[in-house]
Structures are given as structure tokens and as C-alpha cells.
Amino acid sequence: MSNRLRSSRAFTMNDIADELKLSKSTVSRALSGYGRISEETVRRVKKCAESHGFRPNLVAKALAGKKTLNIAAVMPLEATVTQMMFYHECLSGMVRAASKLGYSILVCMTDGNDTASLEDIVYNRKVDAVILTQLKQDDKNVDFLQKASFPFIVIGSCNNNEIIQVDSKMRESCCNFTKRCVQKLTNDSKILFVCGNLDVVANKNRIEGFMAGMKECGINSSRYSVCTDFLDTEEICSWDLILCSDDVVCLKVIDTLKKNSIEVGKDVLVASFHDSILLEMNNPPVSAIHVDAFKLGESAAGLTFAILSGKEYEATTYVDCSFNMRASTGD
């Protein structure tokens, strides 16, 4: 009975491991050609695989080209539920582009600057390349990948020309969006920029964009302020325009304003440097910069494939932003 059942399904790596009394990881490394495996063990594993017709497409390609046909999408474990909407859209774009090119996306969650999970998939050759969806100051993931000489790209912009990136023109967009929001203010109006975690490079770029906008509008430092923690209720009424680094920060600001009976769009104008469905559905809807996260992910996967296949590519690929002006800024 057991023999008949076994012959009715495909022969697997587990079957090879059982027959040769080896671990599955040893069999996998022997078939992929990676890792320190003796020639005799490799010979035995391949002979067993061939004798049982074990040649699925992925293994055949891996044996021929030493590829896994997987790309890792590295996402921050600390991301909030709201932030995960952006990463989910980004991931959807990666999956669509990768599937058309014969690749799969493997999700890797990293905790802060702990590179253990990333090291595992790289050292065990589970993927052919890595896409970092968030870049931090002095990013340990970048340091590790560079030292390992492993192909990777980042979503976001940085000043390191050695890093291949897909950029949404964040500094330029935040500068222009700031100028757009300031248009309705009077000459004595005061502006507050509330920023999230400064360890995230995207927030650094947003601050730089805001500051550039202030300069181009001729607004001196006595009329604006930048903070990373929202101000107390006693000071909240002193601002005419509050710009927020992202939707998470913006929702906290709006909640504080509502608790203090300050009406968004009338008593104070509010806008965000990152849009989401939650801002669109807010009452009133919040003006924000829209970044096409799907396009970012799609472009990142396409660029990664170009790198892996030896095709020509630009060091930086740009995805345009758009401005969604809504009732929170009187639009």
C-alpha cells in the first residue's frame, strides 16, 4: 500500500533525504550547487534525483544557472498597520512584475538594524537579489549587503551613488507641495512641520523638501517650526498650517486637534507628505502627496531583473508623485 501511494505522487527532496539518510538542507545545497558539500554527496544526491525523475522547473533552472528565481522584499517589522498599506501596495507591484519575468517574491521582515533574517536568506542562497523597501540612516542591511557583494536596490532616495534606487523624487515633491499649501496663507501666518522618526531616510528628505519650500517662498524662520513630537494643546492654536511627514503622523495630529475642538480646514489647514485611504476618507478629506506605491514596487522588481540578467539600467529610476488637494487645506 505504502509503495503504491508513494509512486502516485511526485518524488520530493524529502524523499531523497530519506532514501540517502541526509538532511533536507544538505540535499538542497547539493542540488543548487551552493554550500560546502563533498563531491561524493553531490554525486549521490544527483544520481538519486535523476533515477526518480526529480526535475521540477525551479531545480532544473537552479542547477543550470545557479539561480533561485526568488527576490527578497525586505520590510520593517516595526511598521504600523497604517504603514503596512503602503508596503502591501509596493509588494503587489513587485509580485506582478516578478511573475511576468519568471521570478517569485520572498518577504523578509527585519527588526530595526538586526540583520539576522536577511543574513539567513542571503547566506543560504534563498534569493538572487534583495529589494529594501525602507532605508534608514547608517542602515545595517545596506552595510551587510555591500560587504557580501550581493545584488540589491532600495526604494527611496539616498546620497550614496553606489546604491541603485527607485526614487519618488521626495525632496522635490515635498518642496513643491509645501509651496502649494502656503499659497492661501497671509504674510503673518505660522507654519508647523511635524515629522516622524528621523532615523528613516524618507523623513530626512521630507524635512529637506519642507525647508526648501520655506526658502523658495521667502518665509523666514520666525514664521515656522519643525518638531518630531506634536506640541501640547496650549500651543496648538498658534499654527495656521500644519504639514505632516506622513499619514500616521497626520492622523495623530488631526486627533489632537479634534479633541481640542479645533476644526481642520477652517481653524487650521492640515496636509500630509504621504497619502493613504485613511486620509482620503477622513472628515474632512486631507490634502496629501500621492506616491504610486504599486509603481514603485513594479519598477523595483523590473530593475532588479535587469541587474540579474545583465541588461543595461539606470542607477536611479524615478516614479512621479502627484498632489491630491482636499478640504483640509480649503480646496
C-alpha positions as CSV (number, residue, x, y, z in Angstrom):
1,M,0.0,0.0,0.0
2,S,2.7,2.5,1.0
3,N,4.7,1.8,-2.2
4,R,1.6,2.4,-4.4
5,L,0.8,5.6,-2.5
6,R,4.4,6.8,-2.9
7,S,4.5,6.1,-6.6
8,S,1.3,8.1,-7.2
9,R,2.9,11.4,-6.3
10,A,6.0,13.4,-7.3
11,F,9.3,12.5,-5.8
12,T,10.5,15.3,-3.4
13,M,13.6,16.4,-1.7
14,N,12.3,14.9,1.5
15,D,12.2,11.5,-0.3
16,I,15.8,11.9,-1.5
17,A,16.8,12.9,2.0
18,D,15.0,9.8,3.5
19,E,16.5,7.4,0.9
20,L,20.1,8.7,1.3
21,K,19.7,9.4,5.1
22,L,20.7,13.0,4.6
23,S,19.2,16.3,5.9
24,K,16.9,18.2,3.5
25,S,19.2,21.2,3.7
26,T,22.1,19.0,2.5
27,V,20.1,17.7,-0.4
28,S,19.0,21.3,-1.3
29,R,22.6,22.6,-1.3
30,A,23.8,19.6,-3.3
31,L,21.1,20.2,-5.9
32,S,21.7,24.0,-6.1
33,G,25.4,23.8,-6.1
34,Y,25.8,26.2,-3.1
35,G,27.4,25.4,0.2
36,R,30.2,23.2,1.3
37,I,29.1,19.7,0.2
38,S,31.5,16.9,-0.7
39,E,31.7,15.8,-4.3
40,E,30.6,12.3,-3.3
41,T,27.5,13.6,-1.6
42,V,26.6,15.8,-4.6
43,R,27.1,12.8,-6.9
44,R,24.8,10.6,-4.8
45,V,22.1,13.2,-4.5
46,K,22.1,14.0,-8.2
47,K,22.1,10.3,-9.1
48,C,19.1,9.7,-6.8
49,A,17.2,12.7,-8.2
50,E,17.8,11.6,-11.7
51,S,16.8,8.0,-11.1
52,H,13.4,9.1,-9.7
53,G,12.8,11.7,-12.3
54,F,13.2,14.6,-9.9
55,R,13.5,17.6,-12.2
56,P,10.9,20.3,-11.4
57,N,11.5,23.5,-13.3
58,L,12.9,25.5,-10.5
59,V,15.5,22.9,-9.6
60,A,16.5,22.4,-13.3
61,K,17.0,26.2,-13.7
62,A,18.9,26.4,-10.4
63,L,21.2,23.5,-11.5
64,A,21.8,25.1,-14.9
65,G,22.1,28.8,-13.9
66,K,22.7,28.6,-10.1
67,K,19.6,30.8,-9.6
68,T,16.8,30.5,-7.1
69,L,14.4,32.6,-9.2
70,N,13.4,34.4,-5.9
71,I,13.8,38.1,-5.0
72,A,13.6,39.2,-1.3
73,A,11.4,42.1,-0.4
74,V,12.7,43.4,2.9
75,M,10.1,45.2,5.1
76,P,10.3,46.7,8.6
77,L,8.9,44.6,11.3
78,E,8.0,47.7,13.3
79,A,5.7,49.1,10.6
80,T,2.3,50.1,11.9
81,V,-1.0,48.7,10.4
82,T,-1.4,52.0,8.6
83,Q,2.1,52.0,7.2
84,M,1.6,48.4,6.0
85,M,-0.9,49.6,3.4
86,F,2.0,51.3,1.6
87,Y,4.2,48.2,1.8
88,H,1.3,46.0,0.7
89,E,0.8,48.1,-2.5
90,C,4.5,48.1,-3.1
91,L,4.6,44.3,-2.7
92,S,1.7,43.9,-5.1
93,G,3.7,45.8,-7.8
94,M,6.7,43.6,-7.2
95,V,4.7,40.4,-7.4
96,R,3.1,41.4,-10.7
97,A,6.4,42.4,-12.4
98,A,8.3,39.5,-11.0
99,S,5.8,36.9,-12.0
100,K,5.9,38.1,-15.6
101,L,9.7,37.6,-15.5
102,G,9.6,34.1,-14.0
103,Y,10.5,35.2,-10.5
104,S,8.8,35.0,-7.1
105,I,8.9,37.4,-4.2
106,L,10.0,36.2,-0.8
107,V,9.1,38.6,2.1
108,C,11.7,39.2,4.7
109,M,10.8,41.2,7.9
110,T,13.7,42.9,9.6
111,D,13.6,44.2,13.2
112,G,15.4,47.6,13.3
113,N,19.0,47.1,12.5
114,D,19.0,43.4,13.3
115,T,20.3,41.8,10.0
116,A,19.9,38.1,11.2
117,S,16.8,37.3,9.0
118,L,18.4,39.0,6.0
119,E,21.7,37.2,6.5
120,D,19.9,33.8,6.7
121,I,18.3,34.2,3.2
122,V,21.5,35.5,1.7
123,Y,24.0,33.0,3.2
124,N,21.6,30.1,2.5
125,R,21.1,31.3,-1.1
126,K,17.3,31.5,-0.9
127,V,17.2,34.5,-3.2
128,D,19.1,36.0,-6.1
129,A,18.7,39.7,-5.1
130,V,17.2,41.9,-2.4
131,I,14.8,44.9,-2.5
132,L,14.9,47.2,0.6
133,T,11.6,48.9,0.9
134,Q,12.8,51.3,3.6
135,L,16.2,53.0,4.0
136,K,17.5,54.1,7.4
137,Q,20.4,56.3,8.5
138,D,23.5,54.1,8.7
139,D,21.4,51.2,7.5
140,K,22.9,47.9,8.7
141,N,21.1,46.0,5.9
142,V,22.9,48.1,3.3
143,D,26.2,47.6,5.1
144,F,25.7,43.8,5.1
145,L,24.6,43.6,1.5
146,Q,27.5,45.7,0.3
147,K,30.1,43.7,2.3
148,A,28.5,40.4,1.0
149,S,28.7,41.8,-2.6
150,F,25.1,40.8,-3.0
151,P,22.8,42.5,-5.6
152,F,20.3,44.8,-4.1
153,I,18.3,48.0,-4.7
154,V,16.5,50.4,-2.4
155,I,13.1,52.1,-2.7
156,G,13.7,55.7,-1.8
157,S,16.4,58.2,-2.3
158,C,19.8,58.5,-0.7
159,N,23.1,60.4,-1.4
160,N,25.1,57.3,-2.0
161,N,25.7,57.0,-5.7
162,E,26.8,53.4,-5.3
163,I,23.3,52.3,-4.3
164,I,20.9,51.5,-7.0
165,Q,17.5,53.0,-6.2
166,V,13.9,53.6,-7.2
167,D,13.1,57.2,-6.1
168,S,9.8,59.1,-5.9
169,K,11.5,62.5,-6.0
170,M,10.6,63.1,-2.4
171,R,12.6,66.2,-1.8
172,E,11.4,68.0,-4.9
173,S,7.8,66.8,-4.4
174,C,7.7,68.0,-0.7
175,C,9.2,71.4,-1.7
176,N,6.6,71.9,-4.4
177,F,3.7,70.6,-2.2
178,T,4.8,72.9,0.6
179,K,4.7,75.9,-1.8
180,R,1.2,74.8,-3.0
181,C,-0.1,74.7,0.6
182,V,1.4,78.0,1.6
183,Q,-0.4,79.9,-1.2
184,K,-3.6,80.5,0.8
185,L,-1.8,81.9,3.8
186,T,-1.3,85.5,4.7
187,N,2.1,87.1,5.3
188,D,1.9,86.7,9.0
189,S,0.7,83.1,9.1
190,K,2.7,80.5,11.0
191,I,3.6,77.0,9.8
192,L,4.4,73.9,11.7
193,F,6.1,70.8,10.2
194,V,5.6,67.6,12.3
195,C,8.0,64.8,11.4
196,G,8.1,61.1,12.2
197,N,11.2,59.0,13.0
198,L,14.3,60.8,11.9
199,D,16.2,57.6,11.6
200,V,14.2,56.9,8.4
201,V,15.9,58.5,5.4
202,A,12.5,59.3,3.8
203,N,11.7,61.7,6.7
204,K,15.1,63.4,6.3
205,N,14.2,64.0,2.7
206,R,10.8,65.4,3.7
207,I,12.4,67.8,6.1
208,E,14.8,69.0,3.4
209,G,11.9,69.4,1.0
210,F,9.9,71.4,3.5
211,M,12.9,73.7,4.3
212,A,13.5,74.2,0.6
213,G,9.8,75.2,0.2
214,M,10.1,77.7,3.0
215,K,13.2,79.3,1.4
216,E,11.6,79.5,-2.0
217,C,8.5,81.1,-0.6
218,G,10.7,83.7,1.2
219,I,9.4,82.6,4.6
220,N,11.9,83.3,7.4
221,S,12.5,81.0,10.4
222,S,10.4,83.2,12.8
223,R,7.2,82.0,11.0
224,Y,7.8,78.2,11.0
225,S,9.0,75.4,13.2
226,V,9.9,71.7,12.9
227,C,9.2,69.2,15.6
228,T,9.3,65.4,15.9
229,D,6.7,65.3,18.8
230,F,3.4,67.1,18.5
231,L,3.1,70.1,20.6
232,D,0.9,70.5,23.7
233,T,-2.7,71.7,23.4
234,E,-1.8,75.1,24.7
235,E,0.4,75.8,21.7
236,I,-1.6,74.1,19.0
237,C,-3.8,77.1,18.3
238,S,-0.8,79.2,17.3
239,W,-0.4,77.5,13.9
240,D,-2.2,78.4,10.7
241,L,-0.8,75.5,8.6
242,I,0.4,72.1,9.9
243,L,2.3,69.9,7.5
244,C,2.9,66.3,8.5
245,S,5.6,63.9,7.3
246,D,3.2,61.0,6.6
247,D,-0.3,59.7,7.1
248,V,0.4,58.1,10.5
249,V,1.7,61.4,12.0
250,C,-1.1,63.3,10.3
251,L,-3.9,61.2,11.8
252,K,-2.4,61.8,15.3
253,V,-2.3,65.5,14.7
254,I,-5.9,65.5,13.5
255,D,-7.0,63.5,16.5
256,T,-5.3,66.0,18.8
257,L,-7.0,68.9,17.0
258,K,-10.4,67.4,17.2
259,K,-10.1,66.7,20.9
260,N,-9.4,70.4,21.4
261,S,-12.4,71.4,19.2
262,I,-10.1,72.9,16.5
263,E,-11.7,72.5,13.1
264,V,-9.4,71.2,10.4
265,G,-9.8,73.1,7.1
266,K,-11.2,76.2,8.9
267,D,-9.3,77.0,12.1
268,V,-6.1,75.4,10.8
269,L,-5.0,74.0,7.5
270,V,-3.5,70.4,7.6
271,A,-1.7,68.4,4.9
272,S,0.5,65.3,4.7
273,F,3.6,64.4,2.7
274,H,2.2,60.9,2.2
275,D,-1.3,60.0,1.2
276,S,-3.5,57.0,2.2
277,I,-7.1,55.8,2.0
278,L,-7.5,56.9,5.6
279,L,-6.6,60.5,4.8
280,E,-8.9,60.4,1.8
281,M,-11.8,59.1,3.9
282,N,-11.2,61.4,6.8
283,N,-13.7,64.2,7.6
284,P,-12.6,66.5,6.1
285,P,-10.5,64.7,3.5
286,V,-6.8,65.6,3.9
287,S,-4.6,67.1,1.2
288,A,-1.6,64.9,0.6
289,I,1.2,63.9,-1.8
290,H,0.3,60.7,-3.6
291,V,3.1,58.2,-4.2
292,D,2.3,55.3,-6.5
293,A,3.5,52.5,-4.3
294,F,2.4,49.9,-6.8
295,K,4.6,51.6,-9.5
296,L,7.5,51.8,-7.0
297,G,7.3,48.0,-6.4
298,E,6.8,47.2,-10.1
299,S,9.8,49.4,-11.1
300,A,11.9,47.9,-8.3
301,A,11.3,44.3,-9.5
302,G,11.9,45.3,-13.1
303,L,15.2,47.0,-12.2
304,T,16.3,44.0,-10.2
305,F,15.6,41.7,-13.1
306,A,17.7,43.9,-15.4
307,I,20.6,43.7,-12.9
308,L,20.4,39.9,-12.6
309,S,20.1,39.4,-16.4
310,G,23.0,41.7,-17.2
311,K,20.9,44.2,-19.1
312,E,21.6,48.0,-19.1
313,Y,19.9,50.0,-16.4
314,E,19.9,53.5,-14.9
315,A,21.3,53.8,-11.4
316,T,18.2,55.7,-10.3
317,T,14.7,55.1,-11.6
318,Y,12.1,57.8,-10.9
319,V,8.4,57.4,-10.2
320,D,6.5,60.7,-10.2
321,C,4.3,61.9,-7.4
322,S,1.0,63.8,-7.6
323,F,-0.8,66.2,-5.3
324,N,-4.3,65.4,-4.0
325,M,-5.6,68.8,-2.8
326,R,-8.7,68.3,-0.5
327,A,-10.8,70.1,2.0
328,S,-8.2,70.1,4.9
329,T,-6.4,72.9,3.0
330,G,-9.6,74.7,1.9
331,D,-9.5,73.1,-1.6
